[in-house]
């Protein structure tokens, strides 16, 4: 059996890390509605985040959270 190269070892380590955190990754979709000149305008934006607590709190970047209507 041949020894794995450093690149193969790194690849395996990254694959293992991704498999560990993948269940906690989320896709955030924001849909906002504005009205202009009697017309309804909808905008959509997407981002990502990760669940950080068992009861569902998540973390994301400021620019993703900033897309949500206030």
PQR file with spaces between the fields and no chain letter, atoms N, CA, C, O and H, PARSE charges and radii, in Angstrom:
ATOM       1  N    UNK     1       0.840   -1.178    0.000 -0.4000 1.5000
ATOM       2  CA   UNK     1       0.000    0.000    0.000 -0.0000 2.0000
ATOM       3  C    UNK     1       0.888    1.245    0.000  0.5500 1.7000
ATOM       4  O    UNK     1       1.802    1.361    0.817 -0.5500 1.4000
ATOM       5  N    UNK     2       0.617    2.171   -0.915 -0.4000 1.5000
ATOM       6  CA   UNK     2       1.474    3.353   -0.999 -0.0000 2.0000
ATOM       7  C    UNK     2       1.030    4.416   -0.004  0.5500 1.7000
ATOM       8  O    UNK     2      -0.142    4.496    0.363 -0.5500 1.4000
ATOM       9  H    UNK     2      -0.126    2.077   -1.578  0.4000 1.0000
ATOM      10  N    UNK     3       1.980    5.222    0.421 -0.4000 1.5000
ATOM      11  CA   UNK     3       1.679    6.312    1.351 -0.0000 2.0000
ATOM      12  C    UNK     3       0.972    7.444    0.601  0.5500 1.7000
ATOM      13  O    UNK     3       1.249    7.694   -0.572 -0.5500 1.4000
ATOM      14  H    UNK     3       2.932    5.157    0.123  0.4000 1.0000
ATOM      15  N    UNK     4       0.066    8.116    1.289 -0.4000 1.5000
ATOM      16  CA   UNK     4      -0.649    9.239    0.663 -0.0000 2.0000
ATOM      17  C    UNK     4       0.271   10.453    0.603  0.5500 1.7000
ATOM      18  O    UNK     4       1.070   10.695    1.507 -0.5500 1.4000
ATOM      19  H    UNK     4      -0.159    7.913    2.242  0.4000 1.0000
ATOM      20  N    UNK     5       0.138   11.209   -0.482 -0.4000 1.5000
ATOM      21  CA   UNK     5       0.917   12.428   -0.625 -0.0000 2.0000
ATOM      22  C    UNK     5       0.363   13.494    0.317  0.5500 1.7000
ATOM      23  O    UNK     5      -0.732   13.350    0.859 -0.5500 1.4000
ATOM      24  H    UNK     5      -0.512   11.012   -1.217  0.4000 1.0000
ATOM      25  N    UNK     6       1.126   14.550    0.502 -0.4000 1.5000
ATOM      26  CA   UNK     6       0.684   15.660    1.349 -0.0000 2.0000
ATOM      27  C    UNK     6      -0.611   16.264    0.804  0.5500 1.7000
ATOM      28  O    UNK     6      -1.490   16.648    1.576 -0.5500 1.4000
ATOM      29  H    UNK     6       2.016   14.667    0.061  0.4000 1.0000
ATOM      30  N    UNK     7      -0.730   16.348   -0.514 -0.4000 1.5000
ATOM      31  CA   UNK     7      -1.941   16.890   -1.134 -0.0000 2.0000
ATOM      32  C    UNK     7      -3.144   15.989   -0.853  0.5500 1.7000
ATOM      33  O    UNK     7      -4.232   16.482   -0.557 -0.5500 1.4000
ATOM      34  H    UNK     7      -0.016   16.037   -1.141  0.4000 1.0000
ATOM      35  N    UNK     8      -2.956   14.690   -0.945 -0.4000 1.5000
ATOM      36  CA   UNK     8      -4.040   13.749   -0.644 -0.0000 2.0000
ATOM      37  C    UNK     8      -4.441   13.815    0.827  0.5500 1.7000
ATOM      38  O    UNK     8      -5.625   13.730    1.154 -0.5500 1.4000
ATOM      39  H    UNK     8      -2.072   14.289   -1.185  0.4000 1.0000
ATOM      40  N    UNK     9      -3.465   13.965    1.706 -0.4000 1.5000
ATOM      41  CA   UNK     9      -3.748   14.087    3.137 -0.0000 2.0000
ATOM      42  C    UNK     9      -4.532   15.362    3.422  0.5500 1.7000
ATOM      43  O    UNK     9      -5.477   15.350    4.210 -0.5500 1.4000
ATOM      44  H    UNK     9      -2.504   14.033    1.440  0.4000 1.0000
ATOM      45  N    UNK    10      -4.143   16.456    2.782 -0.4000 1.5000
ATOM      46  CA   UNK    10      -4.847   17.721    2.958 -0.0000 2.0000
ATOM      47  C    UNK    10      -6.279   17.598    2.441  0.5500 1.7000
ATOM      48  O    UNK    10      -7.222   18.044    3.096 -0.5500 1.4000
ATOM      49  H    UNK    10      -3.375   16.465    2.141  0.4000 1.0000
ATOM      50  N    UNK    11      -6.433   17.003    1.289 -0.4000 1.5000
ATOM      51  CA   UNK    11      -7.763   16.798    0.698 -0.0000 2.0000
ATOM      52  C    UNK    11      -8.654   15.984    1.645  0.5500 1.7000
ATOM      53  O    UNK    11      -9.820   16.319    1.852 -0.5500 1.4000
ATOM      54  H    UNK    11      -5.667   16.641    0.758  0.4000 1.0000
ATOM      55  N    UNK    12      -8.099   14.931    2.207 -0.4000 1.5000
ATOM      56  CA   UNK    12      -8.850   14.085    3.131 -0.0000 2.0000
ATOM      57  C    UNK    12      -9.231   14.856    4.389  0.5500 1.7000
ATOM      58  O    UNK    12     -10.338   14.689    4.902 -0.5500 1.4000
ATOM      59  H    UNK    12      -7.151   14.660    2.039  0.4000 1.0000
ATOM      60  N    UNK    13      -8.329   15.701    4.895 -0.4000 1.5000
ATOM      61  CA   UNK    13      -8.610   16.497    6.089 -0.0000 2.0000
ATOM      62  C    UNK    13      -9.715   17.515    5.820  0.5500 1.7000
ATOM      63  O    UNK    13     -10.586   17.716    6.667 -0.5500 1.4000
ATOM      64  H    UNK    13      -7.430   15.837    4.478  0.4000 1.0000
ATOM      65  N    UNK    14      -9.691   18.157    4.655 -0.4000 1.5000
ATOM      66  CA   UNK    14     -10.730   19.128    4.288 -0.0000 2.0000
ATOM      67  C    UNK    14     -12.067   18.415    4.128  0.5500 1.7000
ATOM      68  O    UNK    14     -13.088   18.901    4.612 -0.5500 1.4000
ATOM      69  H    UNK    14      -8.983   17.994    3.967  0.4000 1.0000
ATOM      70  N    UNK    15     -12.072   17.273    3.457 -0.4000 1.5000
ATOM      71  CA   UNK    15     -13.310   16.500    3.293 -0.0000 2.0000
ATOM      72  C    UNK    15     -13.902   16.116    4.650  0.5500 1.7000
ATOM      73  O    UNK    15     -15.117   16.186    4.834 -0.5500 1.4000
ATOM      74  H    UNK    15     -11.242   16.878    3.063  0.4000 1.0000
ATOM      75  N    UNK    16     -13.065   15.715    5.594 -0.4000 1.5000
ATOM      76  CA   UNK    16     -13.536   15.335    6.929 -0.0000 2.0000
ATOM      77  C    UNK    16     -14.120   16.542    7.664  0.5500 1.7000
ATOM      78  O    UNK    16     -15.147   16.427    8.332 -0.5500 1.4000
ATOM      79  H    UNK    16     -12.077   15.658    5.446  0.4000 1.0000
ATOM      80  N    UNK    17     -13.464   17.698    7.540 -0.4000 1.5000
ATOM      81  CA   UNK    17     -13.957   18.912    8.195 -0.0000 2.0000
ATOM      82  C    UNK    17     -15.305   19.338    7.613  0.5500 1.7000
ATOM      83  O    UNK    17     -16.215   19.709    8.354 -0.5500 1.4000
ATOM      84  H    UNK    17     -12.630   17.791    6.997  0.4000 1.0000
ATOM      85  N    UNK    18     -15.428   19.284    6.305 -0.4000 1.5000
ATOM      86  CA   UNK    18     -16.689   19.651    5.648 -0.0000 2.0000
ATOM      87  C    UNK    18     -17.804   18.702    6.085  0.5500 1.7000
ATOM      88  O    UNK    18     -18.913   19.154    6.372 -0.5500 1.4000
ATOM      89  H    UNK    18     -14.689   18.982    5.703  0.4000 1.0000
ATOM      90  N    UNK    19     -17.536   17.419    6.141 -0.4000 1.5000
ATOM      91  CA   UNK    19     -18.540   16.446    6.566 -0.0000 2.0000
ATOM      92  C    UNK    19     -18.993   16.717    7.998  0.5500 1.7000
ATOM      93  O    UNK    19     -20.156   16.488    8.333 -0.5500 1.4000
ATOM      94  H    UNK    19     -16.635   17.052    5.908  0.4000 1.0000
ATOM      95  N    UNK    20     -18.097   17.196    8.832 -0.4000 1.5000
ATOM      96  CA   UNK    20     -18.414   17.475   10.237 -0.0000 2.0000
ATOM      97  C    UNK    20     -19.324   18.693   10.385  0.5500 1.7000
ATOM      98  O    UNK    20     -20.237   18.679   11.211 -0.5500 1.4000
ATOM      99  H    UNK    20     -17.153   17.381    8.560  0.4000 1.0000
ATOM     100  N    UNK    21     -19.089   19.751    9.593 -0.4000 1.5000
ATOM     101  CA   UNK    21     -19.849   20.992    9.780 -0.0000 2.0000
ATOM     102  C    UNK    21     -21.039   21.142    8.832  0.5500 1.7000
ATOM     103  O    UNK    21     -21.903   21.986    9.072 -0.5500 1.4000
ATOM     104  H    UNK    21     -18.348   19.762    8.922  0.4000 1.0000
ATOM     105  N    UNK    22     -21.105   20.363    7.787 -0.4000 1.5000
ATOM     106  CA   UNK    22     -22.174   20.513    6.785 -0.0000 2.0000
ATOM     107  C    UNK    22     -23.581   20.520    7.393  0.5500 1.7000
ATOM     108  O    UNK    22     -24.401   21.326    6.954 -0.5500 1.4000
ATOM     109  H    UNK    22     -20.403   19.677    7.592  0.4000 1.0000
ATOM     110  N    UNK    23     -23.906   19.680    8.367 -0.4000 1.5000
ATOM     111  CA   UNK    23     -25.265   19.708    8.923 -0.0000 2.0000
ATOM     112  C    UNK    23     -25.642   21.046    9.570  0.5500 1.7000
ATOM     113  O    UNK    23     -26.827   21.337    9.733 -0.5500 1.4000
ATOM     114  H    UNK    23     -23.239   19.025    8.723  0.4000 1.0000
ATOM     115  N    UNK    24     -24.664   21.847    9.933 -0.4000 1.5000
ATOM     116  CA   UNK    24     -24.943   23.124   10.596 -0.0000 2.0000
ATOM     117  C    UNK    24     -25.021   24.294    9.614  0.5500 1.7000
ATOM     118  O    UNK    24     -25.349   25.407   10.024 -0.5500 1.4000
ATOM     119  H    UNK    24     -23.701   21.610    9.800  0.4000 1.0000
ATOM     120  N    UNK    25     -24.734   24.075    8.348 -0.4000 1.5000
ATOM     121  CA   UNK    25     -24.740   25.169    7.376 -0.0000 2.0000
ATOM     122  C    UNK    25     -26.164   25.477    6.922  0.5500 1.7000
ATOM     123  O    UNK    25     -26.976   24.572    6.731 -0.5500 1.4000
ATOM     124  H    UNK    25     -24.468   23.171    8.015  0.4000 1.0000
ATOM     125  N    UNK    26     -26.453   26.760    6.752 -0.4000 1.5000
ATOM     126  CA   UNK    26     -27.784   27.183    6.333 -0.0000 2.0000
ATOM     127  C    UNK    26     -27.681   28.162    5.170  0.5500 1.7000
ATOM     128  O    UNK    26     -26.678   28.853    4.994 -0.5500 1.4000
ATOM     129  H    UNK    26     -25.793   27.496    6.907  0.4000 1.0000
ATOM     130  N    UNK    27     -28.747   28.197    4.387 -0.4000 1.5000
ATOM     131  CA   UNK    27     -28.894   29.181    3.311 -0.0000 2.0000
ATOM     132  C    UNK    27     -29.935   30.179    3.785  0.5500 1.7000
ATOM     133  O    UNK    27     -31.028   29.790    4.199 -0.5500 1.4000
ATOM     134  H    UNK    27     -29.562   27.636    4.530  0.4000 1.0000
ATOM     135  N    UNK    28     -29.609   31.451    3.729 -0.4000 1.5000
ATOM     136  CA   UNK    28     -30.509   32.507    4.179 -0.0000 2.0000
ATOM     137  C    UNK    28     -31.062   33.203    2.945  0.5500 1.7000
ATOM     138  O    UNK    28     -30.307   33.682    2.098 -0.5500 1.4000
ATOM     139  H    UNK    28     -28.722   31.768    3.393  0.4000 1.0000
ATOM     140  N    UNK    29     -32.385   33.253    2.850 -0.4000 1.5000
ATOM     141  CA   UNK    29     -33.044   33.913    1.720 -0.0000 2.0000
ATOM     142  C    UNK    29     -33.883   35.051    2.273  0.5500 1.7000
ATOM     143  O    UNK    29     -34.723   34.849    3.149 -0.5500 1.4000
ATOM     144  H    UNK    29     -32.998   32.864    3.537  0.4000 1.0000
ATOM     145  N    UNK    30     -33.651   36.242    1.758 -0.4000 1.5000
ATOM     146  CA   UNK    30     -34.370   37.438    2.196 -0.0000 2.0000
ATOM     147  C    UNK    30     -35.199   37.946    1.021  0.5500 1.7000
ATOM     148  O    UNK    30     -34.679   38.170   -0.072 -0.5500 1.4000
ATOM     149  H    UNK    30     -32.969   36.406    1.046  0.4000 1.0000
ATOM     150  N    UNK    31     -36.485   38.124    1.263 -0.4000 1.5000
ATOM     151  CA   UNK    31     -37.364   38.716    0.256 -0.0000 2.0000
ATOM     152  C    UNK    31     -37.951   39.978    0.863  0.5500 1.7000
ATOM     153  O    UNK    31     -38.607   39.924    1.903 -0.5500 1.4000
ATOM     154  H    UNK    31     -36.907   37.942    2.151  0.4000 1.0000
ATOM     155  N    UNK    32     -37.720   41.101    0.225 -0.4000 1.5000
ATOM     156  CA   UNK    32     -38.266   42.362    0.716 -0.0000 2.0000
ATOM     157  C    UNK    32     -39.230   42.935   -0.314  0.5500 1.7000
ATOM     158  O    UNK    32     -39.072   42.739   -1.519 -0.5500 1.4000
ATOM     159  H    UNK    32     -37.186   41.145   -0.619  0.4000 1.0000
ATOM     160  N    UNK    33     -40.225   43.641    0.187 -0.4000 1.5000
ATOM     161  CA   UNK    33     -41.251   44.231   -0.672 -0.0000 2.0000
ATOM     162  C    UNK    33     -41.262   45.731   -0.480  0.5500 1.7000
ATOM     163  O    UNK    33     -41.304   46.220    0.649 -0.5500 1.4000
ATOM     164  H    UNK    33     -40.354   43.799    1.166  0.4000 1.0000
ATOM     165  N    UNK    34     -41.225   46.457   -1.575 -0.4000 1.5000
ATOM     166  CA   UNK    34     -41.343   47.912   -1.575 -0.0000 2.0000
ATOM     167  C    UNK    34     -42.490   48.289   -2.507  0.5500 1.7000
ATOM     168  O    UNK    34     -42.885   47.517   -3.381 -0.5500 1.4000
ATOM     169  H    UNK    34     -41.191   46.060   -2.492  0.4000 1.0000
ATOM     170  N    UNK    35     -42.998   49.459   -2.306 -0.4000 1.5000
ATOM     171  CA   UNK    35     -44.060   49.966   -3.172 -0.0000 2.0000
ATOM     172  C    UNK    35     -43.605   51.282   -3.767  0.5500 1.7000
ATOM     173  O    UNK    35     -43.156   52.175   -3.047 -0.5500 1.4000
ATOM     174  H    UNK    35     -42.677   50.086   -1.597  0.4000 1.0000
ATOM     175  N    UNK    36     -43.719   51.402   -5.069 -0.4000 1.5000
ATOM     176  CA   UNK    36     -43.279   52.609   -5.764 -0.0000 2.0000
ATOM     177  C    UNK    36     -44.257   52.899   -6.894  0.5500 1.7000
ATOM     178  O    UNK    36     -44.512   52.043   -7.741 -0.5500 1.4000
ATOM     179  H    UNK    36     -44.083   50.677   -5.653  0.4000 1.0000
ATOM     180  N    UNK    37     -44.793   54.089   -6.900 -0.4000 1.5000
ATOM     181  CA   UNK    37     -45.733   54.518   -7.946 -0.0000 2.0000
ATOM     182  C    UNK    37     -46.878   53.517   -8.124  0.5500 1.7000
ATOM     183  O    UNK    37     -47.289   53.236   -9.251 -0.5500 1.4000
ATOM     184  H    UNK    37     -44.587   54.785   -6.212  0.4000 1.0000
ATOM     185  N    UNK    38     -47.392   52.982   -7.019 -0.4000 1.5000
ATOM     186  CA   UNK    38     -48.518   52.065   -7.068 -0.0000 2.0000
ATOM     187  C    UNK    38     -48.159   50.645   -7.455  0.5500 1.7000
ATOM     188  O    UNK    38     -49.046   49.800   -7.575 -0.5500 1.4000
ATOM     189  H    UNK    38     -47.059   53.210   -6.104  0.4000 1.0000
ATOM     190  N    UNK    39     -46.893   50.364   -7.653 -0.4000 1.5000
ATOM     191  CA   UNK    39     -46.473   49.014   -8.032 -0.0000 2.0000
ATOM     192  C    UNK    39     -45.744   48.342   -6.871  0.5500 1.7000
ATOM     193  O    UNK    39     -45.010   48.988   -6.123 -0.5500 1.4000
ATOM     194  H    UNK    39     -46.172   51.051   -7.555  0.4000 1.0000
ATOM     195  N    UNK    40     -45.956   47.055   -6.739 -0.4000 1.5000
ATOM     196  CA   UNK    40     -45.254   46.274   -5.721 -0.0000 2.0000
ATOM     197  C    UNK    40     -43.946   45.763   -6.310  0.5500 1.7000
ATOM     198  O    UNK    40     -43.946   45.105   -7.350 -0.5500 1.4000
ATOM     199  H    UNK    40     -46.552   46.531   -7.346  0.4000 1.0000
ATOM     200  N    UNK    41     -42.842   46.062   -5.652 -0.4000 1.5000
ATOM     201  CA   UNK    41     -41.516   45.627   -6.100 -0.0000 2.0000
ATOM     202  C    UNK    41     -40.949   44.662   -5.075  0.5500 1.7000
ATOM     203  O    UNK    41     -40.835   44.998   -3.896 -0.5500 1.4000
ATOM     204  H    UNK    41     -42.843   46.597   -4.807  0.4000 1.0000
ATOM     205  N    UNK    42     -40.598   43.483   -5.515 -0.4000 1.5000
ATOM     206  CA   UNK    42     -39.997   42.493   -4.626 -0.0000 2.0000
ATOM     207  C    UNK    42     -38.538   42.303   -5.007  0.5500 1.7000
ATOM     208  O    UNK    42     -38.179   42.229   -6.182 -0.5500 1.4000
ATOM     209  H    UNK    42     -40.690   43.210   -6.472  0.4000 1.0000
ATOM     210  N    UNK    43     -37.711   42.227   -3.973 -0.4000 1.5000
ATOM     211  CA   UNK    43     -36.288   41.965   -4.177 -0.0000 2.0000
ATOM     212  C    UNK    43     -35.899   40.745   -3.368  0.5500 1.7000
ATOM     213  O    UNK    43     -36.430   40.491   -2.287 -0.5500 1.4000
ATOM     214  H    UNK    43     -38.003   42.287   -3.019  0.4000 1.0000
ATOM     215  N    UNK    44     -34.976   40.013   -3.910 -0.4000 1.5000
ATOM     216  CA   UNK    44     -34.514   38.800   -3.242 -0.0000 2.0000
ATOM     217  C    UNK    44     -33.002   38.843   -3.118  0.5500 1.7000
ATOM     218  O    UNK    44     -32.300   39.278   -4.030 -0.5500 1.4000
ATOM     219  H    UNK    44     -34.545   40.219   -4.788  0.4000 1.0000
ATOM     220  N    UNK    45     -32.517   38.389   -1.987 -0.4000 1.5000
ATOM     221  CA   UNK    45     -31.080   38.269   -1.770 -0.0000 2.0000
ATOM     222  C    UNK    45     -30.835   36.971   -1.001  0.5500 1.7000
ATOM     223  O    UNK    45     -31.712   36.504   -0.275 -0.5500 1.4000
ATOM     224  H    UNK    45     -33.087   38.035   -1.246  0.4000 1.0000
ATOM     225  N    UNK    46     -29.667   36.401   -1.156 -0.4000 1.5000
ATOM     226  CA   UNK    46     -29.329   35.167   -0.454 -0.0000 2.0000
ATOM     227  C    UNK    46     -27.964   35.295    0.200  0.5500 1.7000
ATOM     228  O    UNK    46     -27.116   36.077   -0.228 -0.5500 1.4000
ATOM     229  H    UNK    46     -28.954   36.780   -1.746  0.4000 1.0000
ATOM     230  N    UNK    47     -27.781   34.517    1.229 -0.4000 1.5000
ATOM     231  CA   UNK    47     -26.508   34.476    1.934 -0.0000 2.0000
ATOM     232  C    UNK    47     -26.382   33.127    2.623  0.5500 1.7000
ATOM     233  O    UNK    47     -27.156   32.208    2.356 -0.5500 1.4000
ATOM     234  H    UNK    47     -28.470   33.881    1.576  0.4000 1.0000
ATOM     235  N    UNK    48     -25.415   33.017    3.498 -0.4000 1.5000
ATOM     236  CA   UNK    48     -25.215   31.764    4.204 -0.0000 2.0000
ATOM     237  C    UNK    48     -24.886   32.041    5.664  0.5500 1.7000
ATOM     238  O    UNK    48     -24.571   33.166    6.050 -0.5500 1.4000
ATOM     239  H    UNK    48     -24.786   33.764    3.715  0.4000 1.0000
ATOM     240  N    UNK    49     -24.965   31.004    6.447 -0.4000 1.5000
ATOM     241  CA   UNK    49     -24.648   31.113    7.858 -0.0000 2.0000
ATOM     242  C    UNK    49     -24.453   29.725    8.422  0.5500 1.7000
ATOM     243  O    UNK    49     -24.427   28.740    7.685 -0.5500 1.4000
ATOM     244  H    UNK    49     -25.221   30.090    6.134  0.4000 1.0000
ATOM     245  N    UNK    50     -24.314   29.652    9.751 -0.4000 1.5000
ATOM     246  CA   UNK    50     -24.127   28.365   10.417 -0.0000 2.0000
ATOM     247  C    UNK    50     -24.883   28.375   11.736  0.5500 1.7000
ATOM     248  O    UNK    50     -24.888   29.373   12.456 -0.5500 1.4000
ATOM     249  H    UNK    50     -24.335   30.452   10.350  0.4000 1.0000
ATOM     250  N    UNK    51     -25.519   27.255   12.040 -0.4000 1.5000
ATOM     251  CA   UNK    51     -26.190   27.088   13.319 -0.0000 2.0000
ATOM     252  C    UNK    51     -25.110   26.904   14.381  0.5500 1.7000
ATOM     253  O    UNK    51     -24.204   26.086   14.218 -0.5500 1.4000
ATOM     254  H    UNK    51     -25.514   26.444   11.455  0.4000 1.0000
ATOM     255  N    UNK    52     -25.212   27.677   15.480 -0.4000 1.5000
ATOM     256  CA   UNK    52     -24.159   27.618   16.495 -0.0000 2.0000
ATOM     257  C    UNK    52     -24.646   27.112   17.852  0.5500 1.7000
ATOM     258  O    UNK    52     -23.830   26.870   18.741 -0.5500 1.4000
ATOM     259  H    UNK    52     -25.947   28.341   15.612  0.4000 1.0000
ATOM     260  N    UNK    53     -25.961   26.947   18.029 -0.4000 1.5000
ATOM     261  CA   UNK    53     -26.474   26.400   19.290 -0.0000 2.0000
ATOM     262  C    UNK    53     -27.523   25.342   18.984  0.5500 1.7000
ATOM     263  O    UNK    53     -28.108   25.325   17.902 -0.5500 1.4000
ATOM     264  H    UNK    53     -26.624   27.143   17.307  0.4000 1.0000
ATOM     265  N    UNK    54     -27.750   24.471   19.939 -0.4000 1.5000
ATOM     266  CA   UNK    54     -28.734   23.391   19.764 -0.0000 2.0000
ATOM     267  C    UNK    54     -30.145   23.922   19.585  0.5500 1.7000
ATOM     268  O    UNK    54     -30.978   23.269   18.957 -0.5500 1.4000
ATOM     269  H    UNK    54     -27.275   24.485   20.819  0.4000 1.0000
ATOM     270  N    UNK    55     -30.429   25.121   20.138 -0.4000 1.5000
ATOM     271  CA   UNK    55     -31.789   25.659   20.000 -0.0000 2.0000
ATOM     272  C    UNK    55     -31.940   26.539   18.768  0.5500 1.7000
ATOM     273  O    UNK    55     -32.949   27.233   18.641 -0.5500 1.4000
ATOM     274  H    UNK    55     -29.752   25.652   20.648  0.4000 1.0000
ATOM     275  N    UNK    56     -30.974   26.534   17.858 -0.4000 1.5000
ATOM     276  CA   UNK    56     -31.167   27.120   16.545 -0.0000 2.0000
ATOM     277  C    UNK    56     -30.613   28.505   16.289  0.5500 1.7000
ATOM     278  O    UNK    56     -30.880   29.072   15.230 -0.5500 1.4000
ATOM     279  H    UNK    56     -30.154   25.970   17.961  0.4000 1.0000
ATOM     280  N    UNK    57     -29.850   29.080   17.214 -0.4000 1.5000
ATOM     281  CA   UNK    57     -29.235   30.373   16.914 -0.0000 2.0000
ATOM     282  C    UNK    57     -28.214   30.186   15.805  0.5500 1.7000
ATOM     283  O    UNK    57     -27.490   29.191   15.770 -0.5500 1.4000
ATOM     284  H    UNK    57     -29.633   28.619   18.075  0.4000 1.0000
ATOM     285  N    UNK    58     -28.167   31.160   14.896 -0.4000 1.5000
ATOM     286  CA   UNK    58     -27.170   31.088   13.851 -0.0000 2.0000
ATOM     287  C    UNK    58     -26.334   32.340   13.771  0.5500 1.7000
ATOM     288  O    UNK    58     -26.673   33.393   14.312 -0.5500 1.4000
ATOM     289  H    UNK    58     -28.756   31.968   14.924  0.4000 1.0000
ATOM     290  N    UNK    59     -25.243   32.184   13.084 -0.4000 1.5000
ATOM     291  CA   UNK    59     -24.310   33.277   12.874 -0.0000 2.0000
ATOM     292  C    UNK    59     -24.157   33.470   11.366  0.5500 1.7000
ATOM     293  O    UNK    59     -24.139   32.512   10.593 -0.5500 1.4000
ATOM     294  H    UNK    59     -24.968   31.329   12.645  0.4000 1.0000
ATOM     295  N    UNK    60     -24.047   34.737   10.977 -0.4000 1.5000
ATOM     296  CA   UNK    60     -23.832   35.067    9.575 -0.0000 2.0000
ATOM     297  C    UNK    60     -23.016   36.351    9.526  0.5500 1.7000
ATOM     298  O    UNK    60     -22.690   36.919   10.568 -0.5500 1.4000
ATOM     299  H    UNK    60     -24.062   35.515   11.605  0.4000 1.0000
ATOM     300  N    UNK    61     -22.696   36.798    8.363 -0.4000 1.5000
ATOM     301  CA   UNK    61     -21.954   38.041    8.199 -0.0000 2.0000
ATOM     302  C    UNK    61     -22.890   39.242    8.247  0.5500 1.7000
ATOM     303  O    UNK    61     -24.080   39.122    7.955 -0.5500 1.4000
ATOM     304  H    UNK    61     -22.961   36.337    7.516  0.4000 1.0000
ATOM     305  N    UNK    62     -22.358   40.380    8.608 -0.4000 1.5000
ATOM     306  CA   UNK    62     -23.145   41.602    8.719 -0.0000 2.0000
ATOM     307  C    UNK    62     -23.848   41.928    7.405  0.5500 1.7000
ATOM     308  O    UNK    62     -25.020   42.305    7.409 -0.5500 1.4000
ATOM     309  H    UNK    62     -21.392   40.478    8.845  0.4000 1.0000
ATOM     310  N    UNK    63     -23.144   41.788    6.278 -0.4000 1.5000
ATOM     311  CA   UNK    63     -23.759   42.160    5.000 -0.0000 2.0000
ATOM     312  C    UNK    63     -24.940   41.253    4.662  0.5500 1.7000
ATOM     313  O    UNK    63     -25.834   41.673    3.926 -0.5500 1.4000
ATOM     314  H    UNK    63     -22.192   41.482    6.275  0.4000 1.0000
ATOM     315  N    UNK    64     -24.972   40.028    5.175 -0.4000 1.5000
ATOM     316  CA   UNK    64     -26.128   39.157    4.951 -0.0000 2.0000
ATOM     317  C    UNK    64     -27.286   39.600    5.827  0.5500 1.7000
ATOM     318  O    UNK    64     -28.409   39.730    5.340 -0.5500 1.4000
ATOM     319  H    UNK    64     -24.246   39.687    5.773  0.4000 1.0000
ATOM     320  N    UNK    65     -27.039   39.833    7.103 -0.4000 1.5000
ATOM     321  CA   UNK    65     -28.090   40.271    8.014 -0.0000 2.0000
ATOM     322  C    UNK    65     -28.621   41.639    7.615  0.5500 1.7000
ATOM     323  O    UNK    65     -29.795   41.935    7.839 -0.5500 1.4000
ATOM     324  H    UNK    65     -26.126   39.727    7.498  0.4000 1.0000
ATOM     325  N    UNK    66     -27.791   42.461    7.038 -0.4000 1.5000
ATOM     326  CA   UNK    66     -28.192   43.809    6.644 -0.0000 2.0000
ATOM     327  C    UNK    66     -29.195   43.793    5.501  0.5500 1.7000
ATOM     328  O    UNK    66     -29.885   44.786    5.273 -0.5500 1.4000
ATOM     329  H    UNK    66     -26.838   42.221    6.856  0.4000 1.0000
ATOM     330  N    UNK    67     -29.288   42.669    4.770 -0.4000 1.5000
ATOM     331  CA   UNK    67     -30.238   42.569    3.658 -0.0000 2.0000
ATOM     332  C    UNK    67     -31.679   42.431    4.166  0.5500 1.7000
ATOM     333  O    UNK    67     -32.625   42.746    3.444 -0.5500 1.4000
ATOM     334  H    UNK    67     -28.727   41.861    4.956  0.4000 1.0000
ATOM     335  N    UNK    68     -31.844   41.962    5.404 -0.4000 1.5000
ATOM     336  CA   UNK    68     -33.187   41.724    5.929 -0.0000 2.0000
ATOM     337  C    UNK    68     -33.905   43.034    6.181  0.5500 1.7000
ATOM     338  O    UNK    68     -33.295   44.004    6.630 -0.5500 1.4000
ATOM     339  H    UNK    68     -31.075   41.706    5.991  0.4000 1.0000
ATOM     340  N    UNK    69     -35.210   43.068    5.892 -0.4000 1.5000
ATOM     341  CA   UNK    69     -35.963   44.299    6.156 -0.0000 2.0000
ATOM     342  C    UNK    69     -36.001   44.582    7.648  0.5500 1.7000
ATOM     343  O    UNK    69     -36.109   43.664    8.460 -0.5500 1.4000
ATOM     344  H    UNK    69     -35.706   42.280    5.528  0.4000 1.0000
ATOM     345  N    UNK    70     -35.912   45.846    8.000 -0.4000 1.5000
ATOM     346  CA   UNK    70     -35.877   46.231    9.408 -0.0000 2.0000
ATOM     347  C    UNK    70     -37.195   46.446    9.917  0.5500 1.7000
ATOM     348  O    UNK    70     -37.356   46.778   11.092 -0.5500 1.4000
ATOM     349  H    UNK    70     -35.824   46.592    7.340  0.4000 1.0000
